[in-house]
Amino acid sequence: MSFENFLGELHVDADARAKVAPPPGAVDCAVTLTSLDGEQATDGLPEHPPHAYRELQEDLGLARAVLVQQDAPGADVEFLLRAKAALAASPDGLLEDCARAFATLGPGEDPKRLAELAEAGIDGLRLDMLRGRLTCPWEELDRHVRRIYDVVGWSREIALDGSDLHELEQKMRDWPGQTILADCGGFRFSRCLTQPGFRALRRLIDRGRFWVKLSRPYAISKTGDPEDAEVCALARALADWAPERMLWGSGWPHLERPGETRVGEEQDPADRALLELLAEWAPSREVRTRILLRNPEELYGFALWPVAPDD
């Protein structure tokens, strides 16, 4: 099933209870804004402002967000900071410091500029190393990661094809700080659990400084189906192997897929279904609480939520 069909055919009973009820303080670790309230989006993108994401938060029961900037290096980091400020408070307005922001920055950034960005509120580095849209050349990646960490202490989120991890393992294993792999590990070429790349990912996870973001399953499905059996098997295997290193993200607003939610429309039931997939990947409520709450609190430095979850 394609993502388009998934969006078109999915129907949710308004009175039905969700399979996944996020714990208080739950963190959405994969969010992108393209505009701010009252301002037009740039670069011809559809408008996805803070108030539209707030509707999603309230609908799904989410409280905190990690913003990722997926544009080309040198994109508007100032916009990212303003977007973070717009989501800094919890949806109910009672708690502050509820957002983090990872910026896409290529090599060669001036150390003074990096320090200014860190002081202004940028929390980490976003790297896109997928074919055709590299944040930096492969031969500069190791030096870039280490230099950024040395200057401002940022960890990084990286989007790559997990099927290549066995070729990168020796270089990545000794990176300082924390490394987050996007899109369920990013296995776009093969989702086989016996492939060298998946075995390399398990070894990296076992070192204690690697995390996997269980998000955007449609991005690595051969057909674009969020419920792809191979992707679900991969996500289940990861959640079972190391629940203490898993994160979850909505992927909102699904910019790379057609049918994304637009301003003025009700939240698409596909957003709820993507959250409920987590029940298939991690059947244990206790594990889901780790993934949605405790793990991001540890990794991103969020304060412990004042309301204890029902584990």
Phi, psi and omega in degrees: 000133178282164178296325179299315180292323178302316179293320186284329187262348184285129176229132182241127175295125184298335181267355183288143178274142182290146173294322183250115173254102184302145177291159175305133180087009183305145185247128172266113189266011180213090182226140175229131171255144179246352179207167175249156181302127180085003180233151179279150174289154179260168174060027176073012180283151172295157184277124176226084185269174182304320185294329177291321177291326176303322179297320178295315178305313183291324181292320184267347182083037180257151186238330185227160187217148171246116180273133176240135179263116187252010180279183182292158175306142181087003177296175190287093179290331178298322176299317180300319178295321178292322178296318177299317180298325181292335181250014186296325180269154176295160182306328179276356177077007186271333183237141177262183177057050183249019180217149173231159183220128177248122186260145175271111183226129178276177180293158176094003178295138179294133180305323179296319179296318178299317179296322178295319179294320178296318179295325181285339176131003174288135189250345183190176184253134175252128180237128175251111182243030176277154184302129176091353179212064184277131173294324175210159178300146181304321184291346179257356188300311184300313180295321180298313180300312183292321181294315179300318180294319180297323185280312187234359176074019182282138163278181185217150168253135184229132174256119178210178176271112182300340179294347178261002188299328181295336177277341183254350189305311184297327179285317187282333189298333182256011176299140177286157178073201185253147178235129180248127177261125184280166168055054178055031182093350173076027185284083184273329182280316180212140178251016182291135183283349179259002181291154181301324181296321180290321177296323177295321179298318179297321179294319179296316178303319183294345177283347172090002180236015179239139182232154177237131179266111179280085185213162175047055180300332179296337183290336181247003176282141178296332183253356184081011182276119178298335181259022178310128185299321180294318180293318179297320178296321179294314181296319178297318180297320179293314181296328178284322184291314186212071180301335180285357179238016180257146175233169176226144176217145181288332187075008182300137007258032176058053187297331183273000182240148175289158174084019182291157180295138180240160180300139178091352178255157173292155177301135183289136179300343177299328178297318176297317182296324178295323175294318184290342173301333180298332177292331176284324182280325182226085184298334182283128177298323179298318178294319179297325176296321176299314186290319185273341187229295190293318180297310178294329175299317179293312187289313187267357177076022174291147175292152175300133181293137186290343177259121183289140177287157173274086181290000000 
